[in-house]
């Protein structure tokens, strides 16, 4: 449909007096133009990734979830084994626009596997021997070392000022015989375990693995921080590092990092609950195509992520039921029960700007005034202006909202009532200048997760969601505290594989 000749700009000139003076012929032509404009706008709103060139990430999350539910409920839908891997149009009789159902990740049963063809060249050995007798507890020296009980190869990444390289090391585990006659054998350490229904082998943190802790840290950095897919990481390691790792091995390294981070996140949550000011925000997140939400809690030194529903139970899981500090949030209803709360004025200013730049007649003037007064109020509190100036701004904002709380335009009326109904939270920073007037800290913390969501379309399992949120929490907390994130992740994975307590997150100056 061509673009209509009647535009929203020309509609602002159509007041009741002008319409009364128009002839019948002009009114009929105007009505047809309005119908044409309405149909054009409706077609624009109806566009999505299935009927236009828009990307799938631009689709509404609620619409996508409903369409997946309808697709799963189709009576003529066939599973992977019935249609033989055909396309959606072939499997459903050639219907246009039909998509094949999503296949489960991983190798199909019966398909040939891929085996290692790269020769392994050992560049060094690392010896492990027991230092205490497991029977009597006596100290064991090198002169008591005996046979080698086991050994395995490990690819490890080495960092130096000139770059990085990967070496293959042979880890050897020796036995030692005590004076009491008991032989103690050194074994690879074992840490936490993650169980998942339907998986053939559970994830166990252990030192007996092919990928060393620093190489696992490097893989986790590419996946979580630089948002590379498992296949892109595999390609990078093969083409630039000369190392051929399977996608499953790469995925295991990323999940090992997430599993090692979970005890750290539990401690961070306790610190969040003891903080004076906490920024909270949430954004849509997908897990196997189902709409969930990613929550974030930010303090001066902590960032904690959590993936779950948008229910208040997720909020309680982050800050607890007895949190007594200040919350800096948007206008979501789950936050409104908390007595000490500061509304994000940046959200209100954006809504006011939308009114000011829109076609709302009297509402546009209200939007311009509200934008000007809210920004002036923030600047006045920051500058420590006099109480008279602050009171004048507050009175002007409140009076403007009261004058438009019964406006005909819904968006104008809704914004005025939103500010009035939450007035104490809107102006809390005026009485306590230590409170930030915006929730920018939480929004900035979610930025990398939002970019990753548009690239990867979320996670696939509960375990993957937990590990992703835990890994982001540790990385962002390290950056918040000025700590070297990747040296800490290396120490974290190394101690977690050995079954040792995790190290604290310390700033670089303190750690040195």
Buried (B, 14 or more C-beta within 10 A) or exposed (E): EEEBEBEEEEEEEEEEEEEEEEEEEEEEEBEEBBEBBEEBEEEEEEEBEEEEEEEEEEBEBEEBBEBBEEBEEEEEBBEEEEBEEEEBBBBBEEEEEBEBBEEEEEEEEEEEEEEEEEEEEEEEEEBBBBEEBEEEEEEBEEEBBEEBBBBBEBBBBEBEEEEEEBBBBBBBBBBBBBEEEEBBBBBBBBBBEBEEEEEEEEBBBBBBBBBBBBBBBBBBBBBBBEBBBBEBBBEBBEEEBEBEBBBEBBBBBBBBBBBBBBBBBEEBBEEBBEBEBBBBBBBBBBBBBEBBBBBBBBBEBBBBBBBBEBEEEBBEBBBBEEBEBBBBBBBEEBBBEBEBBBBBBBBBBEBBBBBBEBEBBBBBBBBBBBBBBBEBBBEBBEEEBEEEEBEBBBEBBBEBBEEBBEBEBEBBBEBBBBBBBBBEBBBBBBEEEEBBBBBBBBBBBBEBBEEBBBEBBBBBBBBBBBBBBBBBBBBBBBBBBEBBBBBBBBBBBBBBBBEEEBEEBBBEEEBE
